[in-house]
Amino acid sequence: MCTEISTSSLDYFSAIAPSLIAVVAVVIASQQWFTNRNTLKLQLFDRRIEVYQSITHYLGFVQVGDPANKQEEHIKFLRATKDAYYLFGNDIKAFVKEVKEKSNELQSLEREFSGNISEEDRKASIKKQSEIDNWLRNTLINIEPKFEKYLKLRH
């Protein structure tokens, strides 16, 4: 009788073993999937935060930075934000484009201002530069909500 129980128990465990192995394999595979997904999210976050930081750095630099380094900082900004078109949605793409346009316009006005222009044009240039500076300052102050949905890590 003891051999019958041992044989039937062995048959039972032999029958259930492949199912248990399959369940363990599914659990391991799902854990690997979650880990890979979170790794991808972290890598995307790292790339996005670089773009965010370059934008905030540039906006801050335009406000208080050394004018002699403005062109160099502008080039760094352009290089750092070229990937924004692939990393963010249309809202950030439009935002980055607007920042680029405003900063290009500001640089153009500053170059114009240093040339030989009439007093009326000089006043108009100063007014336009002031408007762009205010826009850039306000943009820097209110930038977090624009990027919030892209920079929150949700698991």
C-alpha positions as CSV (number, residue, x, y, z in Angstrom):
1,M,0.0,0.0,0.0
2,C,2.8,2.3,0.8
3,T,4.3,1.8,-2.6
4,E,0.9,2.6,-4.2
5,I,0.8,6.0,-2.4
6,S,4.4,6.7,-3.4
7,T,3.8,5.8,-7.0
8,S,0.6,7.8,-7.2
9,S,2.2,10.8,-5.5
10,L,5.2,10.6,-7.9
11,D,2.8,10.4,-10.8
12,Y,0.9,13.4,-9.5
13,F,4.1,15.5,-9.0
14,S,5.4,14.4,-12.4
15,A,2.1,15.6,-14.0
16,I,2.0,19.0,-12.2
17,A,5.8,19.8,-12.4
18,P,5.6,21.2,-16.0
19,S,2.7,23.4,-15.1
20,L,4.6,24.8,-12.0
21,I,7.7,25.4,-14.2
22,A,5.6,27.2,-16.7
23,V,4.1,29.5,-14.0
24,V,7.5,30.3,-12.6
25,A,8.8,31.1,-16.1
26,V,5.8,33.4,-16.7
27,V,6.5,35.2,-13.4
28,I,10.2,35.7,-14.3
29,A,9.3,36.9,-17.8
30,S,6.8,39.4,-16.4
31,Q,9.4,40.7,-13.9
32,Q,11.9,41.1,-16.7
33,W,9.4,42.9,-18.8
34,F,8.6,45.4,-15.9
35,T,12.3,45.9,-15.3
36,N,13.0,46.6,-18.9
37,R,10.0,48.9,-19.2
38,N,11.2,50.9,-16.1
39,T,14.8,51.0,-17.5
40,L,13.4,52.4,-20.8
41,K,11.4,55.0,-18.8
42,L,14.5,56.0,-16.9
43,Q,16.6,56.3,-20.0
44,L,13.9,58.5,-21.6
45,F,13.7,60.6,-18.5
46,D,17.5,61.1,-18.6
47,R,17.4,62.3,-22.2
48,R,14.4,64.6,-21.5
49,I,15.9,66.1,-18.4
50,E,19.0,67.0,-20.3
51,V,16.8,69.0,-22.8
52,Y,14.9,70.6,-20.0
53,Q,18.0,71.6,-18.2
54,S,19.6,73.0,-21.3
55,I,16.5,75.1,-22.0
56,T,16.3,76.5,-18.4
57,H,20.1,77.1,-18.5
58,Y,19.8,79.0,-21.7
59,L,16.8,81.1,-20.6
60,G,18.7,82.0,-17.4
61,F,21.8,82.8,-19.3
62,V,20.0,85.1,-21.6
63,Q,18.8,87.0,-18.6
64,V,22.0,87.4,-16.6
65,G,24.8,85.8,-18.6
66,D,27.9,87.5,-20.1
67,P,26.9,89.0,-23.4
68,A,30.3,88.0,-24.8
69,N,29.4,84.3,-24.5
70,K,25.8,84.7,-25.8
71,Q,26.6,83.2,-29.3
72,E,28.4,80.2,-27.8
73,E,25.5,79.6,-25.4
74,H,23.0,79.9,-28.2
75,I,24.8,77.2,-30.2
76,K,24.9,74.9,-27.1
77,F,21.2,75.5,-26.7
78,L,20.5,74.6,-30.4
79,R,22.5,71.4,-30.2
80,A,21.0,70.3,-26.9
81,T,17.4,70.9,-28.1
82,K,17.6,69.3,-31.5
83,D,16.5,66.0,-30.0
84,A,13.4,67.6,-28.4
85,Y,11.5,66.8,-31.6
86,Y,11.8,63.1,-30.9
87,L,11.6,63.1,-27.1
88,F,8.5,65.2,-26.5
89,G,5.0,65.8,-27.8
90,N,3.9,68.6,-30.1
91,D,3.4,71.0,-27.2
92,I,7.1,71.0,-26.3
93,K,8.2,71.0,-30.0
94,A,6.2,74.2,-30.5
95,F,7.6,75.6,-27.2
96,V,11.2,74.9,-28.2
97,K,10.6,76.4,-31.6
98,E,9.2,79.5,-30.1
99,V,12.1,79.9,-27.7
100,K,14.5,79.5,-30.7
101,E,12.6,82.1,-32.7
102,K,12.5,84.6,-29.8
103,S,16.2,84.1,-29.0
104,N,17.1,84.5,-32.7
105,E,15.0,87.6,-32.9
106,L,16.7,89.0,-29.8
107,Q,20.1,88.3,-31.2
108,S,19.2,90.0,-34.5
109,L,17.9,93.1,-32.6
110,E,21.1,93.2,-30.6
111,R,23.2,93.1,-33.7
112,E,21.1,95.8,-35.3
113,F,21.3,97.9,-32.2
114,S,25.1,97.9,-32.3
115,G,25.0,99.3,-35.8
116,N,24.4,102.8,-37.0
117,I,20.6,103.2,-36.7
118,S,18.3,106.2,-36.2
119,E,17.1,107.3,-32.8
120,E,13.5,106.1,-33.6
121,D,14.7,102.7,-34.7
122,R,16.9,102.5,-31.6
123,K,13.9,103.1,-29.4
124,A,11.8,100.6,-31.3
125,S,14.6,98.1,-30.9
126,I,15.0,98.7,-27.2
127,K,11.2,98.2,-26.8
128,K,11.2,95.0,-28.8
129,Q,14.2,93.7,-26.9
130,S,12.6,94.5,-23.6
131,E,9.4,92.6,-24.7
132,I,11.4,89.5,-25.7
133,D,13.4,89.7,-22.5
134,N,10.2,89.8,-20.5
135,W,8.8,86.9,-22.5
136,L,12.0,84.8,-21.9
137,R,11.9,85.7,-18.1
138,N,8.3,84.7,-17.8
139,T,8.9,81.6,-19.7
140,L,11.7,80.6,-17.3
141,I,9.5,81.3,-14.3
142,N,6.6,79.2,-15.7
143,I,8.5,76.4,-17.4
144,E,7.8,73.6,-15.0
145,P,4.1,73.0,-15.8
146,K,5.0,72.6,-19.5
147,F,7.4,69.8,-18.8
148,E,5.7,68.2,-15.8
149,K,3.9,65.4,-17.7
150,Y,7.2,64.4,-19.4
151,L,9.4,64.5,-16.4
152,K,7.3,62.7,-13.8
153,L,8.4,59.1,-13.2
154,R,5.3,57.0,-12.8
155,H,5.8,53.3,-12.2
